[in-house]
């Protein structure tokens, strides 16, 4: 029998997840959609016969025909919705961030730990991107020795209207914070956020540079630019003892013409990470059958939020800030 999924949030992400679940994920069935705007929920279910539009997220989470929940609503709603899923005993895939505050994240961690089993997966989809997966595998294999330094680049063509200097870190760079931990297997010891701002360069246009020190001394630097203008561009490179490993942007064709060469870039994150989003959803559905958790845990979600908030404090104070974490419950300890 298919896993019947309810999607909370019918915006860009929710609608896209609904489409992939109903058309491309084996063993999944789009059962229901809810949104604060009922017309948006109806517009999504109208494209997917058999799915139902429910009046509220509470109705969706409690619905007996919904086996698992995908949360793709605004960031501020994530914490209460995930806690509601835990109260109902239902698995939940929550888009990042797990919650905007470390306290909310820890409340989720504590509740899940009390249940004694992982029900929460956080949508850090880069962990499923083929390029990042191969980078992780090669670093784990140790063919080039230990990684000394990681370089990340994260550029959007045009900044969304809601972006601020702080949300550049909490809503965008949070992906780099998670993937740094994923690739190195280490925790972030400190973060230093630097931004070049002038009178003619507002916070939304000013690139930020994040410098992380991992707990084994590995250094990570990440450039975050929200108004690059030319397209969506994400890169990564690991500098190791005996060489480097680079993440190459995926492309089908390269064009050489009039003395120039290049390949097309995605307009935004959706086409660039389409494969990652699909593979994340498929792995999540498969994990609900096997009982073996996949992807980022609620603890990982807490750490990413805590590190991001430390980055915001660094931006405000002008110096590095230590990332201080709560004690990790046994449920999330690495074996």
RAZI-V299562 format. One record per backbone hydrogen bond with DSSP energy under -0.5 kcal/mol. CO is the residue of the C=O (numbers start at 1). NH is the residue of the N-H. E is the energy in kcal/mol with one decimal. If there is no record, write none. Layout:
CO:NH:E
CO:NH:E
This chain:
2:4:-0.6
3:5:-0.7
3:29:-2.4
4:67:-2.4
4:68:-1.8
5:31:-2.7
5:32:-1.4
6:8:-0.5
6:70:-2.8
7:9:-0.7
7:34:-2.1
8:72:-3.3
11:15:-2.8
12:16:-1.7
13:17:-2.8
14:18:-2.5
15:19:-2.0
16:20:-2.3
17:21:-2.9
18:22:-2.1
19:23:-1.2
20:24:-2.8
20:25:-0.9
24:26:-0.6
25:28:-1.4
27:3:-3.1
29:5:-3.0
29:31:-0.8
31:52:-2.0
32:7:-2.7
33:54:-2.5
34:9:-3.3
36:38:-0.7
37:40:-1.2
37:41:-1.5
38:42:-2.4
39:43:-2.0
40:44:-1.7
41:45:-2.3
42:46:-2.2
43:47:-0.5
44:47:-1.2
45:48:-1.2
48:51:-2.1
52:33:-2.5
52:54:-0.6
56:60:-2.0
57:61:-2.7
58:62:-2.0
59:63:-1.2
63:66:-1.6
65:67:-0.6
67:91:-0.6
68:6:-2.5
69:71:-0.5
69:93:-2.5
70:8:-2.9
70:72:-0.7
71:95:-2.7
74:77:-2.0
75:78:-1.6
77:81:-1.9
78:82:-2.7
79:83:-2.3
80:84:-2.0
81:85:-2.0
82:86:-2.2
83:87:-2.4
84:88:-1.5
85:90:-2.8
86:89:-1.0
91:69:-2.5
92:94:-0.6
92:121:-2.5
93:71:-2.5
93:95:-0.5
94:123:-3.3
101:105:-1.9
102:106:-2.6
103:107:-1.8
104:108:-1.6
105:109:-2.5
106:110:-2.8
107:111:-2.0
108:112:-2.7
109:113:-2.8
110:114:-2.0
111:115:-1.2
112:116:-1.1
112:117:-0.9
117:119:-0.5
119:92:-2.8
121:94:-2.9
122:124:-2.5
122:296:-0.7
123:96:-0.5
123:125:-1.5
124:127:-1.5
125:128:-2.4
126:129:-1.0
129:133:-2.8
130:134:-2.3
131:135:-2.2
132:136:-2.7
133:137:-2.5
134:138:-2.7
135:139:-2.1
136:140:-2.5
137:141:-2.2
138:142:-1.2
138:143:-0.9
142:145:-1.5
144:242:-2.7
146:241:-1.4
148:219:-2.0
149:239:-3.5
150:221:-2.6
151:237:-2.1
152:223:-2.1
153:235:-2.2
154:225:-2.5
155:233:-2.4
156:228:-2.9
157:229:-2.4
160:163:-1.6
164:168:-1.6
166:169:-1.4
166:170:-2.2
167:171:-2.3
167:172:-0.8
168:173:-2.8
169:174:-0.9
172:175:-1.9
173:176:-0.6
173:177:-2.0
174:178:-2.0
175:179:-2.6
176:180:-2.2
177:181:-1.2
178:182:-2.3
179:183:-2.7
180:184:-1.9
181:185:-2.4
187:189:-0.6
187:215:-2.5
189:323:-2.5
190:213:-2.0
191:321:-2.7
192:211:-2.5
194:209:-2.9
195:197:-0.9
198:201:-1.6
201:198:-0.7
202:205:-1.4
202:206:-1.6
207:196:-1.2
208:224:-2.8
209:194:-2.5
210:212:-0.5
210:222:-2.6
211:192:-2.0
212:214:-0.5
212:220:-2.4
213:189:-2.9
213:190:-1.5
214:217:-2.1
218:214:-3.1
219:150:-2.3
220:212:-3.5
221:152:-2.7
222:210:-2.9
223:154:-2.3
223:225:-0.5
224:208:-2.6
225:156:-2.5
228:230:-1.0
231:233:-0.5
232:266:-0.5
233:155:-2.7
235:153:-2.0
236:247:-3.3
237:151:-2.9
237:239:-0.5
238:240:-0.7
238:245:-2.0
239:148:-3.0
239:149:-1.6
240:243:-0.9
243:240:-2.9
245:238:-2.9
246:248:-0.6
247:236:-0.6
255:257:-0.5
255:262:-1.7
257:260:-1.7
260:257:-3.3
262:255:-3.2
266:232:-3.2
268:272:-1.1
269:273:-2.5
271:274:-0.9
273:277:-2.7
274:278:-2.2
275:279:-2.8
276:280:-2.4
277:281:-2.2
278:282:-2.7
279:283:-2.5
280:284:-2.4
281:285:-2.6
282:286:-2.5
283:287:-2.3
284:288:-1.5
285:289:-0.9
286:289:-0.7
286:290:-2.0
287:291:-2.7
291:293:-0.7
296:122:-2.7
297:301:-2.2
298:302:-2.3
299:303:-2.6
300:304:-2.4
301:305:-1.9
302:306:-2.8
303:307:-2.7
304:308:-2.3
305:309:-2.5
306:310:-1.8
307:311:-2.0
308:312:-1.9
309:313:-2.0
310:314:-2.1
311:315:-2.2
312:316:-1.8
313:317:-2.4
314:318:-2.8
321:191:-2.3
322:324:-0.8
327:329:-0.5
329:332:-1.8
330:333:-1.4
